[in-house]
Amino acid sequence: MPYTQLFKPGRIGSLEVRNRIVMPAMGCSLAEVTGEPGPRMIKYYADRARGGAGLIITEITRVDDETGVGTPNQLSVTNTHVVGQISRLAETLHAYDTKLFIQLHHPGNQTPSRLIGGRQPVSASDVTCRVIGEQPRALSTEEVEAMVKKFVTGAVIAQKAGADGVEIHAAHGYLVSQFLSPHTNKRTDKYGGSFEGRMRFVTEIIKGIQAYCGPRFPIGIRMNGSDYLEDGIDEADGIAQAKYFEALGVCYINVSCGTYDSGATIIEPNYFTEGWKKNLAKNIRAAVNVPVIAVCNIKHPEVAEELLEEGVADYIGIARGHLADADWGNKAKSGKENLIRKCLGCMECFRILNDGLPLGCTLNPVMGREFEWGDEKLVKNGADRTVAVVGAGPSGMQAALTLAKRGFRPVIFEAGEKAGGTVNLAAVPPNKGMLKEFIDTQLAEMEEYGIEIRYNTFATAELIKELNPAGVFLAAGGNTIIPDLPGIEKAVTAEDVLAGKAEVKGANVAVIGGGVTGLETAEYLAKDHKVTVVEMLEKVGGNLYPSVVMHLAGEIMKAGGVIAKGKKLCEVKDGSIIVRDVKTSEDSEIPADTVVLAMGVRSNRTLYDELKAEFGDDLVLIGDCAKAGQIYDALHSAHDRAFVFKAF
């Protein structure tokens, strides 16, 4: 469809922005240890500028080295030594006609002491963030005044480095937000009490930047339309604050919501719909005359266009969409929406970041590694040589795509009648429809590159030999783990349940395994059955992001289900199962008319010996066939092995 609003030029302050696509700030932890944007960070942002973003706002950027660290390897504007590299970042983005704003940030009580050298976190008051769980100390009046100067210094450094403007992070329960919100501001000095008192800290920051950087240097603000906390900023407060910010002279208002304490409202997992919080931005836009940026969990360009047409905002923030696909904007503009890899809402990006690692993405194996693994680094020596790929799941198709970009001619053998492998089943439970869209996107990529998929074709060494291939990529997936236990033949697998091949009988269902598949299958079944999830470990969800686990577990229990942790399956009986407590070794019986196995998979190496004997070192294992894991692992292993295959 034509996107007349999305690609219309706009203005922010004195700046002309080439379209209405904004890449808002997301912590990426790609800076150098010195706080500078090195080649990895510059390439990360450059790819998004080249990909169509009109305005890029950097990740949370530190203004205070002692108490203000948000992530390891965080961008910093605390010292002029960063000016040279930030100027290179600005020059690179400007080459693509993309504007750059530096986001000024301090986490306040939402940082753990381990990130700040063991120091006690600071805040507006001594209110503890429940997620971090560490008691902060309230900044003294003099310390608040000194913190104002640090924000101003950061803006001066950003301006000196050639940034087009700065954004003050006054949302998400970070330090500035802690002063704005009555939930965290219990002060009795000039920085607390009344509305004006709570606004004084950010007022002094804005006025200080204006004084030192001049009235034409753009200042934006990221604010909460609502904290979603009983005693926090509500929608009326948000509108009042927005009007106040406009009166102070900010050039745009970037509307978001939530704090760590209000959970998933900041960064929405897959169970939030697109545009769910649009009224926060729409109501603020109706109350002010400066441009409004809306972040609304947008995945599809047509939804972004609709929000602009509806008057929700003047600019649309595409955050994780730019992680999943750096070319989000260009693909939309050229009418190739079907080629956009759209964010799943799986939260893997933030799980990785919270583990102290640079940002990554399930669907984009290059994300965060653009400098080393980007398409520009591909060795294009394929010379139209054929490569056989066994399996048209996500891993097989990703390998084929990377190989095709290198000039090889992949041929995919798929034993089934359609592509996608077990992801087709993973898309069945509630809120997992984006997985089906991803398989459709991969199929569109296969068509774009002319990659052949031979359906209903079981690969053999003899069949593959007919191609005279340069190599073989084995992406045959995994096989469901079925333990050798009494009565196990009475059980069915989660895969067969989701595929509709196994009947789920009776009122009581036991799902054995509390990993991703187990929880999602249990949620799927809980609407019609009383489900008990049995998990050997003391936690469920595996490596899933906590908010996703909490939602899945909550939905299961809301439907009357039970999650039994620390229990090991011992026997399947007629109408029940026997489980053993892993700590006490005591056995107990749980009613179960149907037992569903979701205990993971083992690599499917059925063809391995035959293919290894024929192709030797030219046989490459990828995805679950190499090591059982999640979609993230499958796509990354496929891309990386195809990237280096016969490259040297």
N, C-alpha and C positions, 0 to 999 in steps of 0.2 A: 504494500500500500504506500501511497505518497505520504511523507511526513512533513507537511507544510509548516507545522509549529515547531517541531523538534529541531529542524535545521534552519530556522530563521535566526539571523544575527540579533544580538541583544546588547544592552549596555549595562555595565556595573560601574557606578561612579563615572569617571571619565574614560573608562576602558570600553572598547568594543570587543565583544565576545562572538566568535564566529558561529556558534550554535547554542542550543539550550541544554547541552549535555555536560554535566559536571561530574568529575570523579571526586567524591568527597574524601575527607581524611580517613585513612585506615592505617593503624599501626602495622608496619611491615618488618621492622627490625633488620633492615638491609643496609643501614648506614655503617660506616667504618667505626672502629672502636674510639676514634677521635671525635665522633659526632658529625663528621662530614659526609655528604653524599658522594660515595665513591662510584666506580664504574658500574657496579651491580645495581645500585639504587637509581643511578641516572638512566641505565638501560631499561629498568623496570618502568619508570615514568615515561621515558621516551616512547616506548612501545604503545602506551595508552594515548599519548599525544598523537602519534602517527595513526593510531587506530580510530581517531575521531573525537576525542574529548575536547571540548572548547575551553574548559577551565579545569585545572587540576589543583587540588588542595593537598598539601603534603600530609604525611602521617603526623600524628601527635609529635610536636617538636618541643624539646625540653628548653625551659627558660631558667631552670635552677638545678645545679648539679648535686646539691646536698640532699634535698628532700623531694625533688621533682622528677625522679626517674620513672618512666612508664614501662619501658621494655629494655632488654639488652640491645645493644647496637642501635640506639635511638638517634634520630636526627636531632641536632642541637643548635641553638643560637645563643649560647651563653658566653661565647668568646669570638673575637674577630678572626681567629685563625680559620673559621669555616667559610669566610666570605668568598675565597677563591673557588672552592668547589661548588658552593651554592650558585655562584655566578655561572659556572659551567652547566649546571642543571637548568638554570633559567634560559641560557642561550640555546640549549638543546630543545627545550619545549617551544621557545619562541620561533625556532626554525620551522616548526609545524603550525605556527599561528595559534598556539595554545597558551593561555595565560596561566601564571603560577602564583598561588597564594601560599604563604607559610602559615601553618596553624600553630599558634602559641598555646602551650599546654602545661598544666601542672596537675598531677593526679590527686593531690591531697591525701585523704584517708583511704583512697582506693589504690594504694600501692603497698606491697608488703615490705617489711623492713629489710629483707634479704636483698632487695634491689637498691637500697640506699645505705649500704654499708653498716647495717644493723641499727641505724638511727630509728628513733620513734617517728612514725608518720605524723604529719601535721594536718590541721584542718581549721575551719572557721571556729569550731567548738570541739569538745571532747566526745563527739558522737561517733561510735564505732560503726564501720561498714560491716554488715553481717557476713558478707562473702569473704572479705579479707580477714576479719576476725581479730584485728589488732587495735588496741586502744590508742587513738591519736592524742596528741596534745594540741590545745588551741594556740594558734599564733598570737603573740602579744601585739598590741597596737603598733609598736615600733617595727615588729617583724612584718606586719601586713604592709606598712608603708614601704619597707625595703623590698617586699615582693612586688609591689606595684612597679618599682624601678626596674626589676628584673624583666617583667613583661615588656616594658617600654624599651629596654636595652635590646631585647630580642627583636622587636619590630625595627629598630634602627639598623641592626645587623642585616636583617632581611632586606630592607630597602637598599642598603649599601651594596648588597650582593646582586641587586637587579630583579628581585621578586616584584611582581606587579601589585602585591598587597599582602595583608596579613588577615588571618581569621583568629579571633579569640575563642577558645573552646570554653564555652560557658554552659555546656550541656552534660548529660550523662552522669551527673553526680561527682564530677571532678572538682578541683579546688574552687574555681570561680563559681560553679554551680552550687557548691557547698555554702558559699556566702549568700547566694540568691535564694536558696530554698529554706523555708522555715523548719524543714525536717532536720537540717544540720546546722542552721545558724541560730544559736541560743545566746549570742553575745549581748553584752549590755553597754559596750563602748560605741563609738561613732559608726562602727561597721556592722551594727546589729540593730535589733528592735524593729523600727518602722520599715515600711517599704523602701523609703529613701535610704535608710541605714543599710539595709541588705544590698541595695544597689550601689553603695558608695565605692566598694572595692573595684568593681568593673568600670564604674564611672571615672575613677582616677586613672585607671589603665588607659581607657579610650582617650581621655583628655591629654594624658601624658604623651601618647603616641601622636596625637594631632599636633601637640606643641613641638615635638622634636622632629617629626617626619613631614610636617606641613599639612595644610588642609586638603590637598589634592591626592595625598597618598591614601588609597582605599583601605578601609577597615571593615571587615565583615564580622558577623558574630554567629556562632552556632549556639542555639539555645534550646531549652526544653519547652515544647508546647504543653507537656504534662510530665510530672515525675512518676505518675501512677503509684503514688504512696499516699496514704490517708492524710498525713500531715505535711505533704510536700507541695510543690508547685502544681496547681490545677490549671484547667484550661483558661479560666478567667485571669489567673495570675500571669499565665503565659502571654495572653493578649496585652495585658497592662505593661509587662516588661518589654514586649515588642515595640509598643508605642514609645516607651521611654528610650529604647535604643535608637529608634528613628530620630527622636528629638536630639539625641547626643551626636548624630551625624554619621551613623554607620551606613555603609553603602549597600549592604544586603543583609538579609536575615535568613539563616540556614536552620530550618525547623526540624528538630528531632525529638526524642522523648526518652524517658526511663533513666534509671540508675542501676548500679550493680544490685542494689537491694530490691528493685522491682523486676529483676531477672531478665527474661527473654525479650522484653520490650525494646531493649537497646539494639540487639542484633538478633533478628527473628529467625528461628529454625523453620523447618519445612511446613509446620502446621499453621503458620500465619499466611493469610492470603495477600496477594498483591494489592497495594493501595489501602490496606486496612486502617492506616492512621492519617489518611488524606485530610480529614476534617481539621486536624491540628494546624496544618499549613494553610488550608483554605480560609479558616476563620481569621488567622493572623494576616493573611494577604488582604482580606477585606478591611482590615483595621489600619493598615499602613500603606505608604506610597513608595517605599523602596522595594527593589526586587526581592522576591522570596524564593529560596531553594527548598524543594521538598524531597526528602528521602522517604520512600514509601514501599520498600521491599520490592522494587521493580525488577522484573525479569525480561519482559517482552517489550519491544519498542512500541507496539501498538497501544499498550497500556500507558506508556509514557506520553504518547501523543494525545490520548484521551484526557489525561490529567491536565495537560496544557490547554486543551480545548475547553475543558470544564472550568478553567480559572483557578485550579487548585494552587498553582505556583507559576513563577516566571521561568524557573529553571528546574530541571529534574536531576537529582543525584542518583547516579548509577554506581553503586559501591561494589559489592561482591560480584556484580555482573561484569565489572572490568577485571576482576581476578580470573573469573572463568573464561573470559574471552577479551583479550586486549583490543580486538577489532570490532567491538560491539557497535560502535557508532558507524564505522565505514560499511559494515555488512548491512545495517539497517538502511543506510542512505542508498546503497546500490541495489536494494531490493532482494538481498540474500539473507533475509531473516532466518530462513531454515538452516543456515550454516552457523548461526550464533550458538555457541555452547552456553547454555543458560544455567545460572546458579541453581544448585539443588536445594540450598538451605540446609545442607548436611552439617554445617558448623565445623568441618574438618580444618578449615583455615584458622579458626580461633583456637581449636584444640592444639594445633601445632604451635601457634604463637604463645599460648599459655604454658607450653612445655619449654619455653625459652629459646625456640628455634626460629629462624626466619620464616616468614609467611609462606604457605603452600596452598594448593588448591586440588581438590579431588579430580576435577575434570580437565585441568590444564597442567600437564606435566612440565611445562616450561616456566610456569609462574614462579617468580622469585629466583629463577635460575636462567633468566634470559641472557645474561652476559656469557654464560658457559654453554647453554643448551639451545639457544634461539635458532630460528631457521637460517639466519645468516651464517651460522657456524656449521651447517650441514655440509658434509663432503659429498658433492653431487657427482659421484663416479659410478652410478648405477648402470649407465650405458644400455638401458633397456633390457638388462638381464632379468630373467624371471626368478622370483622367489615364491616358494609355496608357503602358505600360511594355513595351518590346520585349526579351524575354529573361528566362527564369526561372532564371538562375544566382544565385549569392549576392548579386551587386550589384543585380540587378533586384528580387529579393525584399526586400532591405534597403531600397531606395528606396520600394517599395510599402508596407512596414511604417511607415516614417517618415511618408510621405504620409497613410496611413490614420489615424495618431495625430493628424495635423493636421486631420482632418475631410474630406480628399479621398476620392474613390472610385477607387482604382487598378484597372485591368484589365490583366492581364499576358498578352502574346502569346508563346507558346513554340512554336518550329518543331518541336521534338522531342516525344517521347511522355512524357518525364518531366522534372522540375525538377532543378536542380543544375549543369547545364553540365559543364564539364571537371572540376569537383570530383568528380564520379562516377568519373572516371578516376584522379584523384589519390588516391582512397581505395583503389585496388587494391593498390599495393605494400605490403610488410610494415609493420605497426604504424601504419597510417593509417586504421583503422576509425572513429576518432572524427570524421573528415570526413564519413562517411556519416551518422553521428548528427547532425551539425550540419545537414545538408540536411533530415533528418527534423524537426529542431527548427524550422527556417525554415518548413517546410510546416505544422507545427502552429501557428506564428504566423500564417500566412496564413489558416488556418481560424478561429483565434481572432478575427481582425479581419474575417472575411467577405470576404477578398480573392479575386477571381475569377482563375483561371489558365485560359487557353484553349490546351490542348495541340494539337499537330499543326496549328498555325495559323501560317503564314508571314505576317508583318505586311507590309502595303503601305500607302502613303499613303491610297489609296482606302478600304481597310478601316478604318484608324484614323479617317479623317474621319467615318465613320458614327457614331462615338461623340461627335462634337462636343466633343473634349477641351479642357481648359484648358491642356494641354501634353503633351509626349511625352518620356519618358526612354528613351534608346537604350542598352541594355545587351546588345548583340549579341556581346560577347566579342572574341576575337582569332583570327587565322588563323596556323597553323603556318608558321614561316619555312623556306622551301626554297630554298637558294642555287642560283644558276645555275652549275653545275659539270659537267664531263664525267662522264657515267654516273650522274648524280643520280637518274635515273628508276628505277634499281635499288634505291634506298633506300626504307625505310618510315618512318613517323613514330612517335614514342613514343605519341602518342594512339591510333593505330590498333593498336599492339601491346597497350596496356593495355585497349583495348576488345575485343580478341580478333578484330579485323578483318584483321590482318596476321599471316602465318605467320612465325615466327622459325626459319630453317633453319640447319642445320650446327652445328658445335661452336664456331666462333669468331664472336663478335658485337662489332661496334664501335658504341658509343653516342657520337654526336657532340654534345658539349655537356655541360659539367660543372656546370651549375646545379642547381637543386632537382629539376626534372623528370628531367634526365639521370642524376643520382646515384640517385634513387629507382627509376627504370626499370632502371638497371644492377643495383641490389640485387635487384630483382624477377627479373631474368633470370639472375643469377649462380648460382642454385641448379641450373640445367640447362645452362649454357653458360659458356665462358671469355670473359669480357667485358673489353674495353678501352675505357675512357672517354677520349675525346680532347677536350681543352680548350685554347683559345687562350691563356687567361690563365695566370699562374703560381700561381693558387690556384683551388680548386674550391669549389662551394657557394654562391657569390654572397654574399648577406647572411645566410645561415643562421647560427644560433648555433654557435660552435666545437664544442661537445660533440656536436651533431647531425651536423655535417660529419665529425667524427672517427669517429662510429659508422658512418655510411654508407660512408665510405671504408674503414674497417676491415672491414666485412662483405664488401665487394666483394673486397678483397685476400685476406681469409681464405678465400674461395671460389676463389682462384686467379686473380682478375682483376688488371688493370693500370690505373693511372691515368696517362695521358700528358699532362703539362701543357706549355704553351708550344708546342702543335702545332696547325697549321691544316689543315683538310681541303682537298685540292686536286682529288682525283679518286676516283670510285668505280669499281673494276674488278670483274671476275668473280673472287670469292674473296679480294679484298684491297682496301685503300684506300691512296692516296698522301697522305702528310701532310708539311707543311713546318714546320721549326723556325722560330719567329717571330724568334729572335735570330740564328741562323746562316744562315738561308734554305736549309739543306740538306734535301733530300727523303729520305723513307724510306718503306718499304712495311710495312703491318701486315696480317696475315691477318684476313679478315672475310668470313664466308659470308653474314652479314646485317648491313646497316648501318641503324642506327636514328637518326633525326634528332630531336634535343632541343635545338634552337638558339633556343628562345623563340618568341614570337608577335608579330605586328603587329596593330594595332587593326583590327577589322573595321568598315569604314565603308561597306559595300555599300549600305545604305539611306540614308546620310547626305544625299546631294544631293537625293534625292527628298523626304525629310522636311523638310530645311532650306528647300526652295523652298515648301513648304506651310505650315510652322509657324514659320519664322523663329526669333526669339529664344526662343520657347517650346519649342524642341528642346534637350534637355539630354543631354550625353554623360557616361556613368559607367562605372566598371570598366575592363576591358581595352579597351573601345571608345573610351575617352578616352585612356588611357595604359596600356600593358602593365605588369603588376605582379603582386604576390602577392594572396592573399585579403585580407590586411590593407588593402592599397590599395583593393581593390574595395569593401569594406564601408565604409571611411571616406569614399571619394568619394561613394558612393551616399547615405549618411546626410547628409553635409554639403550636397550639392546639393539633396536633398529638404527639408532643414531650412530652407533660405533661399528655396526656390522660391515666388515670388509672396508672400513674407512681408511685403513692404513696399509 
